[in-house]
Amino acid sequence: MSYLNYKISDATCFDWFVNENHEEAVVCSQPGNSEAVLIQTSASIWGTLSDSYQALDSIVAAVASNYELSATEVFNEVKSTLETLASHGLLDVSH
């Protein structure tokens, strides 16, 4: 099975913060457009992503390590979060 690779989009500026509900959020700022994207997971995903493509398994392993969990325990949550970020244009995806 071939998984996708993810990287931070070149066309997107972003920052993350914890809002009043203590939920992490990402602010996506593009010319003429600001959008807050709510993320219900740790910002450790941001710490793992870079401007170079990384394999899904590598990202999952790094996030799991941060929480001292197994990769299988966090795989679905990390994959879902990456897909959400990609759908908002925050991440570029390649095969």
C-alpha positions, 0 to 999 in steps of 0.5 A: 500500500502506498501512502501519500507524502505531505509538506507545508504548502509554499503558498500558505502562511500559517500560525497556530494558537490555543483558543479559549476552548483550549483547542488548537487551531491553525490560522491560514493567511493568504492574500485577501483571505484569513481562515481559522482551521480548528484542529483537535489534536496536538501541535506536535504535528506542526513540529513534525512537518516541514517544507520538504515532503515526508511520508505519512508513516514517518509523520505518524511515527514522530507524533507517536514518539512525542506521546510515547504511544504506538504508531497504530494508536495515533495513525488514524487521527494523524492521517485524518488531521493531515487530510483536513489540513491538505483540504484547506490548502495548508499542506501539499500532497504527493504520491 
